[in-house]
């Protein structure tokens, strides 16, 4: 249980940092993109799992594509769209979200396995 709690806290802190970075830097898209890419690289260096890179690319691409479809359909718009209606940093933030979810799912799975023993 302690491992699951630690993973949840770690993931929550990184998620909050990501949210705060976007909140305070949204009007500086290139700088925000650099910071989000740096955070992404840090997350991938911590776990050193090639699957993370694949997941990051897939989720980043699919999340950005979904946003583009929503924007083109008129559902919403971004204040500083840079690329087909979305900011440069958005695909990278989607990639980070995929990594967050993966970490929590792994920890939940390990916790359930340990409880069932």
Helices and strands as residue ranges (DSSP letters): H 2-25, H 29-47, H 50-72, H 90-116
